[in-house]
Amino acid sequence: MKNKSLLLVDDKPERLKALSGIIRNLGFSEFMEAESAEKAWFLMRSTKVDCVVCAYDMRDMSGLSLLKIVRGEERFADLPFFLTDPGFTKLKVLKAGQTGVTGLFVVPYDTFKIEKRILSSLRKKKGPAVEKARKSYEMGKRLMDQGRYNEALEVFYELIGRSENPEYYYNIGYIKTAQGKHNEAIEAFSKATELDRLFAKAYEQMGRAFRALGNPEKADEYMQLAAEIYMDRDRIGTAEDILNEILEYGSESLNVFNTLGVIYRKKGEPETAMKYYKKALKIHDREPYIYYNLGRLYLDMKDTFNAKSYFQRALELDPDFDHASQVIKAIDLGIV
């Protein structure tokens, strides 16, 4: 087990040296060092890496940002990834847990905990709830490959209907974080994010099953659910592919156009985002959140005049739209 390849990342030379010494003394024969998240990402794409231990805070790109990038790649979805910090606040634990961190190491390091947790992560043992969900997904996928769509749907419905779902474990994570039980919180968040990924893949397959069975409405519904999870997990490219797949089948869905607008806005492509928001308005020109999103887009473009007009339109359609009201006040005060 100790012949696995580890990647150690920290932009503080003294801390990186200390961590390397611990890893070497523990008997790990293969490990690499990186002084930045950028170098670490390059090494991960070009060299086999079995586990990453990375500082939470770094100057150019944080360890948390690197973790988000890593979890956005399907091939790194299960890669053990630990974050280190001299003092984890509750907010840091929440952000790390929601992003899919494997565990946390406090500086100065506890050698025994590092060895125990890294070895445990490399064994890749999942909890019973995650393992059961994974097996169900694989069974459903096999049925899909055999063209047995109705049977596959039964398996996927059973999977997503379980009481131990992502939300269940997210709630445990929030509670444990509030109680200061950070290791238990991370364990719960890890289960939640792993189940989230399986649910997204299950929703994708359900959408394709309904498409094959001639039910395009249900197909679009489940594909959109998958896209929403991918969006929440910062897997923008995957969400974009799914939504474009929906469009290829001739869908004219308000939610599809709006979500694509959000995606292209996040990608820094305002003209494409504008195109999809306007298509959403053609389907339903009285949806306040579309006008709100257009206002956000104009704010990104530093055009406060047009931004305010769209926020005002959102507020006219929904007088209780607090976010729109707050942004208008901020524009009037010159805050944004």
Secondary structure in CASP SS format (residue, H / E / C, confidence):
PFRMAT SS
TARGET T0000
AUTHOR 0000-0000-0000
METHOD secondary structure of the structure
MODEL  1
M C 1.00
K C 1.00
N C 1.00
K C 1.00
S E 1.00
L E 1.00
L E 1.00
L E 1.00
V E 1.00
D C 1.00
D C 1.00
K C 1.00
P H 1.00
E H 1.00
R H 1.00
L H 1.00
K H 1.00
A H 1.00
L H 1.00
S H 1.00
G H 1.00
I H 1.00
I H 1.00
R H 1.00
N H 1.00
L C 1.00
G C 1.00
F C 1.00
S C 1.00
E E 1.00
F E 1.00
M E 1.00
E E 1.00
A E 1.00
E C 1.00
S C 1.00
A H 1.00
E H 1.00
K H 1.00
A H 1.00
W H 1.00
F H 1.00
L H 1.00
M H 1.00
R H 1.00
S H 1.00
T C 1.00
K C 1.00
V C 1.00
D C 1.00
C E 1.00
V E 1.00
V E 1.00
C E 1.00
A E 1.00
Y C 1.00
D C 1.00
M C 1.00
R C 1.00
D C 1.00
M C 1.00
S C 1.00
G H 1.00
L H 1.00
S H 1.00
L H 1.00
L H 1.00
K H 1.00
I H 1.00
V H 1.00
R H 1.00
G C 1.00
E C 1.00
E H 1.00
R H 1.00
F H 1.00
A C 1.00
D C 1.00
L C 1.00
P C 1.00
F E 1.00
F E 1.00
L E 1.00
T E 1.00
D E 1.00
P C 1.00
G C 1.00
F C 1.00
T C 1.00
K H 1.00
L H 1.00
K H 1.00
V H 1.00
L H 1.00
K H 1.00
A H 1.00
G H 1.00
Q H 1.00
T H 1.00
G C 1.00
V C 1.00
T C 1.00
G E 1.00
L E 1.00
F E 1.00
V E 1.00
V C 1.00
P C 1.00
Y C 1.00
D C 1.00
T H 1.00
F H 1.00
K H 1.00
I H 1.00
E H 1.00
K H 1.00
R H 1.00
I H 1.00
L H 1.00
S H 1.00
S H 1.00
L H 1.00
R C 1.00
K C 1.00
K C 1.00
K C 1.00
G C 1.00
P H 1.00
A H 1.00
V H 1.00
E H 1.00
K H 1.00
A H 1.00
R H 1.00
K H 1.00
S H 1.00
Y H 1.00
E H 1.00
M H 1.00
G H 1.00
K H 1.00
R H 1.00
L H 1.00
M H 1.00
D H 1.00
Q C 1.00
G C 1.00
R C 1.00
Y H 1.00
N H 1.00
E H 1.00
A H 1.00
L H 1.00
E H 1.00
V H 1.00
F H 1.00
Y H 1.00
E H 1.00
L H 1.00
I H 1.00
G C 1.00
R C 1.00
S C 1.00
E C 1.00
N C 1.00
P H 1.00
E H 1.00
Y H 1.00
Y H 1.00
Y H 1.00
N H 1.00
I H 1.00
G H 1.00
Y H 1.00
I H 1.00
K H 1.00
T H 1.00
A H 1.00
Q C 1.00
G C 1.00
K C 1.00
H H 1.00
N H 1.00
E H 1.00
A H 1.00
I H 1.00
E H 1.00
A H 1.00
F H 1.00
S H 1.00
K H 1.00
A H 1.00
T H 1.00
E H 1.00
L H 1.00
D H 1.00
R H 1.00
L H 1.00
F H 1.00
A H 1.00
K H 1.00
A H 1.00
Y H 1.00
E H 1.00
Q H 1.00
M H 1.00
G H 1.00
R H 1.00
A H 1.00
F H 1.00
R H 1.00
A H 1.00
L C 1.00
G C 1.00
N C 1.00
P H 1.00
E H 1.00
K H 1.00
A H 1.00
D H 1.00
E H 1.00
Y H 1.00
M H 1.00
Q H 1.00
L H 1.00
A H 1.00
A H 1.00
E H 1.00
I H 1.00
Y H 1.00
M H 1.00
D H 1.00
R C 1.00
D C 1.00
R C 1.00
I H 1.00
G H 1.00
T H 1.00
A H 1.00
E H 1.00
D H 1.00
I H 1.00
L H 1.00
N H 1.00
E H 1.00
I H 1.00
L H 1.00
E H 1.00
Y C 1.00
G C 1.00
S C 1.00
E C 1.00
S C 1.00
L H 1.00
N H 1.00
V H 1.00
F H 1.00
N H 1.00
T H 1.00
L H 1.00
G H 1.00
V H 1.00
I H 1.00
Y H 1.00
R H 1.00
K H 1.00
K C 1.00
G C 1.00
E C 1.00
P H 1.00
E H 1.00
T H 1.00
A H 1.00
M H 1.00
K H 1.00
Y H 1.00
Y H 1.00
K H 1.00
K H 1.00
A H 1.00
L H 1.00
K H 1.00
I H 1.00
H C 1.00
D C 1.00
R C 1.00
E C 1.00
P H 1.00
Y H 1.00
I H 1.00
Y H 1.00
Y H 1.00
N H 1.00
L H 1.00
G H 1.00
R H 1.00
L H 1.00
Y H 1.00
L H 1.00
D H 1.00
M C 1.00
K C 1.00
D C 1.00
T H 1.00
F H 1.00
N H 1.00
A H 1.00
K H 1.00
S H 1.00
Y H 1.00
F H 1.00
Q H 1.00
R H 1.00
A H 1.00
L H 1.00
E H 1.00
L H 1.00
D C 1.00
P C 1.00
D C 1.00
F C 1.00
D H 1.00
H H 1.00
A H 1.00
S H 1.00
Q H 1.00
V H 1.00
I H 1.00
K H 1.00
A H 1.00
I H 1.00
D H 1.00
L C 1.00
G C 1.00
I C 1.00
V C 1.00
END
